[in-house]
Amino acid sequence: MTFRRTALAQEMAKQLLRPTFLDTSLRSGLFLSGQRRVGKTTFLATDLIPALQDLGAIVIYVDLWSQPQANPADLVHGAIRKSLNELQTPGSGMLQKLKRVSSLEAGAAGFKFGFKLADVGKDGGVSLAQAFTELIDQSRTDLVLIVDEVQHALGSADGDNMLHALKAARDAINTRPATPGYFLFVGTGSHRARVQELSLKGNQAFNGAVTHEFPVLGLEFVEYVLEQVRPQLGAMAPSASVTEAAFKRMGSRPEELMKALNVLRALPEGANPDEHLPTIAQSFGAAAADIELQKIEAFGPLAQAVFSRICGIGGNVKGVFTADALKEYAARIGREATTQEVQGVIGLMTSANLLMRVRHGHYGVTDPFVEKAWGARLQADRLLRPDAAPGQDGAP
């Protein structure tokens, strides 16, 4: 069985397709960012896409992580061509679904497009703006394109051109005074720094679009899981409150929760699961965090000093290049640090999805889970070496 987030999906679908005045900014584009393995793709497939379709929208979905080595533009154009082909194919599931939930009066033969599908996205072929305009004018409904792991479109000329073509389609369709439908673009990604870059950097096609954190699973999911596993765990089933806290400690990742609950099965008779689960969760959480912490350490002492400063101040940090900041780094690493060096390590940590630029000059830790783990490590160092001077073995 799959945990459904129906209410959340319906709310998001309504905000996208039936926006209030305050929600119309979503027509500029919506980007959702969150760490891997927190349920983003499952939510899209089982909840959000059906909710959008139930409100009459045509939804095209593509996962750029499905073929990491493929050209992202090719994947997007391929998904668009496949969906258009379904809509012009008599009796196709996509066409029948659309006819059930909308006032569509397309004949049994399906849609008739004034262009060749093979030309969509090709040099000299039909533009996405033209293809989407024809589709919306015939269907008289909204079109939603969802690109999962959208950050993979960055870093290549083809990906950049594709994003600008989508932006051109958005502008061509959504600015028409009497458009019968709108084009909505939704991008999701696990590399939060790069996803935010898509809407924050001035040279990006969707600069100014709306960016939100993906809403992670919470108590309702925990209660659902406990209900499913209680027959197997019996007396070793923990309470919901303790399980929720453990789930958060493990980064709100469903897979980690299932691993932790499975460990409880091996507890001796009479053991208290509420006493053991926090320790189990801490162990799993520490193991997951260690992978990220090792990345920071691999970048060297200066990167560790910069990361520590950002973690220590908390929130969105400004002033990582100031004279005071450079003095702090120098004290920690035992030598002078230049602005160029700091820029370099921040660039490395941003590319590694450890830091993200929140706005110009402001940086934050990408994953609060990792931020807490790094802070705990620094605290442990202070307890073990209370007399250590700043800069010795990472001591703050």
C-alpha positions in Angstrom: 0.0 0.0 0.0 1.1 3.6 -0.7 0.7 6.5 1.7 -1.4 9.1 -0.1 -1.1 12.8 0.5 -4.4 13.7 -1.2 -5.2 16.9 0.7 -1.7 18.4 0.0 -1.9 17.5 -3.6 -5.4 18.9 -4.1 -4.3 22.1 -2.4 -1.3 22.5 -4.7 -3.3 21.6 -7.8 -5.9 24.2 -6.9 -3.2 26.9 -6.3 -1.7 26.1 -9.7 -4.9 25.8 -11.8 -7.4 27.9 -9.9 -5.2 30.5 -8.3 -6.3 33.3 -6.1 -4.8 36.7 -6.8 -1.9 36.0 -4.5 -1.2 32.7 -6.1 -1.1 33.9 -9.7 2.7 34.3 -9.4 2.9 30.5 -9.7 2.2 30.9 -13.4 5.8 32.2 -13.7 7.0 28.8 -12.7 7.2 26.7 -9.5 10.3 25.0 -8.2 10.3 22.5 -5.3 13.5 21.5 -3.7 14.3 18.8 -1.2 16.8 16.1 -0.4 16.8 12.8 -2.1 14.7 10.0 -0.7 12.1 12.1 1.1 9.3 11.1 -1.2 9.2 13.8 -3.9 8.9 11.5 -6.9 6.3 9.3 -5.2 4.2 12.4 -4.3 4.3 13.6 -7.9 3.3 10.3 -9.4 0.6 9.1 -6.9 -0.8 12.4 -5.7 0.0 15.6 -7.5 -0.4 14.4 -11.1 -3.8 12.7 -10.5 -5.0 15.9 -8.6 -4.0 18.1 -11.6 -5.7 15.7 -14.0 -8.9 15.6 -11.9 -9.1 19.4 -12.4 -8.9 18.9 -16.1 -5.3 19.7 -16.8 -3.1 17.9 -19.3 0.1 16.8 -17.5 3.4 15.9 -19.1 6.0 14.4 -16.7 9.6 13.7 -17.3 12.3 12.5 -14.8 15.8 13.7 -15.8 17.3 11.3 -13.3 15.8 8.3 -15.1 18.7 8.5 -17.7 21.5 10.6 -16.0 23.8 10.3 -19.0 21.2 11.4 -21.6 20.8 14.9 -22.9 18.1 16.5 -20.6 16.7 18.5 -23.6 16.2 15.2 -25.5 14.3 13.7 -22.5 12.0 16.7 -22.2 11.3 16.9 -25.9 10.8 13.1 -26.1 8.2 13.3 -23.3 6.4 16.1 -25.0 6.3 14.3 -28.3 5.1 11.1 -26.6 2.2 12.9 -24.9 1.2 14.8 -28.0 1.2 11.5 -29.9 -1.1 10.0 -27.3 -3.5 12.9 -27.6 -3.8 12.5 -31.3 -4.2 8.7 -31.0 -7.9 7.5 -31.0 -8.7 5.7 -27.7 -5.5 6.5 -25.9 -5.6 6.5 -22.1 -4.4 10.1 -21.9 -7.1 11.2 -24.4 -9.9 9.3 -22.6 -8.8 10.6 -19.2 -9.0 14.2 -20.5 -12.4 13.7 -22.0 -13.7 12.3 -18.7 -12.6 15.2 -16.6 -13.1 18.2 -18.9 -15.6 19.6 -21.4 -13.4 18.4 -24.3 -15.4 17.6 -27.4 -12.6 16.2 -29.5 -13.7 13.6 -31.9 -12.8 10.0 -31.7 -9.9 10.6 -34.0 -8.2 12.8 -31.3 -6.4 16.0 -31.8 -5.1 17.3 -35.1 -1.9 19.3 -35.0 -0.6 21.5 -37.7 2.9 20.3 -37.4 4.9 17.1 -37.4 5.5 15.6 -34.0 9.0 14.6 -35.0 9.9 18.3 -35.5 9.1 19.3 -31.9 12.2 20.6 -30.3 14.4 20.2 -33.4 16.5 22.9 -34.9 14.3 24.6 -37.5 11.3 22.7 -36.3 8.1 23.8 -34.6 8.8 25.7 -31.4 7.5 24.6 -28.0 5.5 27.9 -27.9 3.7 27.0 -31.1 3.1 23.3 -30.1 1.8 24.2 -26.7 -0.4 27.0 -28.0 -2.1 24.6 -30.5 -2.6 22.0 -27.8 -4.1 24.5 -25.3 -6.3 26.1 -28.0 -7.7 22.7 -29.0 -8.1 21.2 -25.5 -9.2 24.5 -24.0 -7.6 23.6 -20.7 -4.4 24.1 -18.8 -1.1 22.3 -19.6 1.3 21.4 -16.8 4.9 20.2 -17.5 6.6 18.6 -14.6 10.4 18.1 -14.8 11.7 16.0 -12.0 15.4 16.6 -11.0 15.3 19.7 -13.1 18.8 20.8 -12.0 20.2 18.4 -14.6 19.2 20.8 -17.3 21.8 23.2 -16.0 25.4 23.2 -17.3 24.8 22.5 -21.0 23.8 24.7 -24.0 21.0 22.3 -24.9 19.5 22.4 -21.4 19.8 26.1 -21.3 18.1 26.5 -24.7 15.4 24.1 -23.7 14.6 26.1 -20.5 14.5 29.4 -22.5 12.2 27.7 -25.0 9.8 26.7 -22.2 10.0 30.3 -20.8 9.1 31.6 -24.2 6.1 29.2 -24.4 5.0 30.4 -20.9 5.2 34.1 -22.0 3.5 33.5 -25.3 0.5 31.6 -23.8 0.0 33.1 -20.4 0.0 36.7 -21.5 -2.8 36.3 -24.1 -5.9 38.2 -22.9 -8.3 35.5 -23.7 -6.3 32.3 -23.5 -8.5 29.2 -22.9 -5.8 27.7 -20.7 -2.4 28.4 -19.1 1.0 26.7 -19.3 2.4 25.8 -15.9 5.9 24.7 -15.4 6.9 22.8 -12.2 10.5 21.8 -11.6 11.6 19.6 -8.7 15.0 18.7 -7.6 17.2 17.2 -4.9 20.1 19.6 -5.4 18.6 22.5 -3.5 21.3 25.0 -4.3 21.0 24.4 -8.1 17.2 24.3 -8.0 17.2 27.7 -6.3 19.7 29.0 -8.9 17.1 28.4 -11.6 14.9 31.1 -10.1 17.5 33.4 -8.5 20.2 34.0 -11.1 19.5 36.8 -13.5 20.7 34.8 -16.6 18.3 31.9 -15.9 15.2 31.5 -18.0 12.9 31.2 -15.0 14.5 34.0 -12.9 11.8 35.4 -10.6 9.8 32.1 -10.5 8.5 30.8 -7.2 10.7 28.5 -5.1 9.4 26.4 -2.2 10.9 23.7 0.0 9.2 20.3 -0.7 6.9 19.5 2.3 8.4 16.5 4.0 6.4 13.7 5.5 5.3 14.1 9.1 3.1 12.5 11.8 0.4 11.3 9.5 2.9 9.2 7.6 4.5 7.9 10.8 1.0 6.8 12.1 0.3 5.1 8.8 3.6 3.2 8.8 3.0 2.1 12.4 -0.4 0.8 11.6 1.1 -1.3 8.8 4.0 -2.7 10.8 2.2 -3.3 14.1 1.1 -6.8 13.2 4.8 -7.7 12.6 6.3 -5.8 15.5 3.7 -6.6 18.2 5.0 -5.5 21.6 8.0 -4.0 19.9 6.0 -1.3 18.1 7.1 2.1 19.3 4.8 5.0 20.1 3.9 7.6 17.4 5.6 10.5 19.2 8.9 8.7 19.6 8.8 7.4 16.1 8.1 10.9 14.7 11.1 12.3 16.5 13.3 9.4 15.2 12.0 9.9 11.7 13.0 13.6 11.8 16.4 12.7 13.2 17.0 10.5 10.1 16.2 13.3 7.8 12.5 12.4 7.2 13.5 9.6 4.8 11.0 6.8 4.6 13.6 4.1 3.8 15.6 4.9 6.9 12.5 4.7 9.0 11.7 1.3 7.7 15.3 0.1 8.4 15.1 1.4 12.0 11.8 -0.2 12.7 13.1 -3.5 11.3 15.9 -3.4 13.9 13.3 -3.4 16.6 12.2 -6.9 15.6 15.5 -8.3 17.0 15.0 -6.7 20.5 14.8 -9.2 23.4 11.5 -10.0 24.9 10.5 -7.3 27.5 12.6 -4.6 25.9 11.0 -1.1 25.6 11.0 0.0 21.9 10.6 3.7 22.9 13.9 3.5 24.7 15.8 1.8 21.9 14.4 3.5 18.8 16.1 7.0 19.4 19.5 5.3 19.7 18.8 3.3 16.5 17.7 6.4 14.7 20.8 8.3 15.9 23.0 5.6 14.5 21.2 5.5 11.1 21.1 9.3 11.0 24.8 9.6 11.8 25.7 7.1 9.1 23.8 9.1 6.5 25.2 12.4 7.7 28.8 11.1 7.7 28.7 10.7 3.9 28.0 14.5 3.6 30.4 15.5 6.4 33.2 13.6 4.6 32.6 15.7 1.6 33.2 18.9 3.7 36.4 17.4 5.2 37.7 16.4 1.7 37.6 20.0 0.6 40.1 20.9 3.3 40.5 23.1 6.4 39.4 26.4 4.8 36.1 24.8 3.6 35.6 23.4 7.1 36.1 26.9 8.6 33.7 28.5 6.1 31.1 25.8 6.7 31.5 26.1 10.5 31.0 29.9 10.3 27.8 29.5 8.4 26.5 26.8 10.7 27.5 28.8 13.8 25.7 31.9 12.8 22.6 30.0 11.6 20.0 31.0 9.0 20.9 32.8 5.9 24.4 34.1 6.4 25.9 37.3 5.0 29.4 38.3 5.4 31.4 35.3 4.5 33.9 37.5 2.6 34.3 40.3 5.2 37.6 41.2 6.9 36.3 39.8 10.2 35.3 36.5 8.4 38.8 36.2 6.8 40.4 36.7 10.2 38.2 34.0 11.7 39.2 31.6 8.9 42.9 32.5 9.4 42.7 31.7 13.1 41.1 28.3 12.4 43.4 27.2 9.6 46.6 28.8 10.9 47.4 31.0 7.9 45.9 33.9 6.0 42.9 33.2 3.7 42.1 35.3 0.6 38.7 36.3 -0.7 39.4 34.3 -3.9 40.1 31.2 -1.9 36.9 31.5 0.1 35.0 32.0 -3.2 36.6 28.9 -4.5 35.6 26.6 -1.6 32.1 28.1 -1.5 31.8 27.3 -5.2 32.9 23.7 -4.5 30.5 23.2 -1.6 27.7 24.7 -3.6 28.3 22.3 -6.5 28.4 19.5 -4.0 25.0 20.5 -2.7 26.3 21.4 0.7 25.7 25.1 0.5 23.2 27.2 -1.4 23.0 30.8 -2.3 19.8 32.1 -0.8 20.2 35.5 -2.4 23.1 37.7 -3.4 25.8 37.5 -0.8 23.8 35.2 1.5 24.6 31.5 1.9 22.9 28.8 3.9 23.4 25.1 4.5 21.5 23.0 2.0 20.3 20.3 4.3 19.4 21.2 8.0 20.0 17.5 8.8 23.7 17.9 7.8 23.9 21.3 9.5 22.9 19.7 12.8 25.3 16.8 12.4 28.2 19.2 11.7 27.2 21.3 14.8 27.1 18.1 16.9 30.6 17.2 15.7 32.0 20.6 16.6 30.3 20.4 20.0 31.9 17.0 20.6 35.3 18.4 19.7 34.8 21.2 22.2 33.9 18.7 24.9 36.9 16.4 24.1 39.4 19.3 23.8 38.1 22.2 25.9 41.5 23.9 25.8 42.0 23.6 22.0 42.6 26.9 20.3 40.5 27.9 17.3 41.8 26.2 14.2 43.2 23.1 15.9 41.6 20.0 14.3 38.5 22.0 13.4 37.8 23.5 16.9 35.7 26.6 16.6 
